[in-house]
Amino acid sequence: MRLQENKERIREIQKITGLKPTNFADLIRVAQLIYDPSGGVCGKFVQVDWLYFGIPEGVVENLRFLGQKYQYESPHVSIDIVWEQLTPETRSWFIGHKNMLWEIEEAFPALDED
């Protein structure tokens, strides 16, 4: 896909969904937490009831896949790339919960703040 087409696709996604780049970065950070809630600490096992945070099992599975894929990446993955990997259920959930993703992140202590 050419750069101009890519930019147009990103603008289209943002216009239709109302999602911003920061929402997508928050989603990737949540996906990374879902994949590894221990934050990569060896020997630490954390079991989380994601439904407590309002995340249905189907969405959890989709985000776990993304979290594994982008485990060591910056959360600023291109919007169009992320969008294409979301299931319809996850897309709907994401649009409806975009403003509470940071609360999920805040529920887990940042390892670099110790």
N, C-alpha and C positions, 0 to 999 in steps of 0.2 A: 504494500500500500504506500503510495507516495505521501510525502510529508504534508502537503496541502489537504489531501483526502483525510489523513489522520487527524489534522486539526479540525476539519469540518465535522468529522465523526464525533470528536470530543465535545465540540460545541453543541451538536445535536443531542447527545446524551445529557449534557448539563441542562439544556433548555427543556427537554421532555421531563426529566426527573427532578429538577431543582437541586441536584447534588453538586457540590463544589469539590475542588481538588482536596481540600482539608477533610471532607467527609470520607473520601476514598482512602486517604492516609490513615484516618481513624479506623476504617474498616480493616485495613491490612494489619494494623497493630492489634486489633481485637482477634483477627484470624491467627496471628502469631501466638497470642495468649491461649486461644482455644487449642492450638496444636501443642503448645508446651507451656502450660500454666506455671511451671516451676521456673520459667525464665532461663532455662539451660543450666541450672545448678545441678551438678552431678550428685546423684544419690537422694535428691529431694523429689518426692512424689506428691503431687497435689491433685486431688480429685475435686472436680467442680460440678455442681448442678447448674448447668447453663440455662435450664428452664427458669431458675430463680431470677436470672437476668432477663427473662423474656425471650430467650432464643430457642426456637423449636428444634427438635432433633434433626430434621432435614437441613435446616440452615446451619446447624452445628457441623454436620458432616461436610457440607460444601465449604464452610469456612476453615475447617480443619485441613482440608485439601490445600486451600490457598495458603494457610499458615505454614504448612510443610514446604510448599513450593517456594515461598518467600521468607523462609525462616531467618535467613541471614542477610536479607535485603533491606534496603531503605524502604520505609512505608510509602514512599512517593513513586509508586508504580503508575505507569500511564493509565489514565482513566479508561480508555477504550480496551486495553488489555485486560484490566480487572473486570470490566462490565461483561465481556464475552465469556468469562469463566464462571459467572454467577448463574445459578439456576433461577428459573422464574420465581420460585418460592423465596429464594435469598434476595433477589432484586426487590420484590415487594416488601419484604421485611426491612431491608436496608433503607428504602425510601421512607418507610414509616417510623424508623427508629434512628435516623441519621443524627439527631440532636442529642441522643443519650449514649452514643458510643464512648464518649470520653468518660462517662461515669463507670463504665465497665473497666476501662483502662485504669482509672483511679482506684478501683477495688483491689488492684494488685500492686504491691510495693515495687517501685522501680529499683532495680539492682544497683544501678550506678549512683544512687543517692545515699548509699550507706557510708 
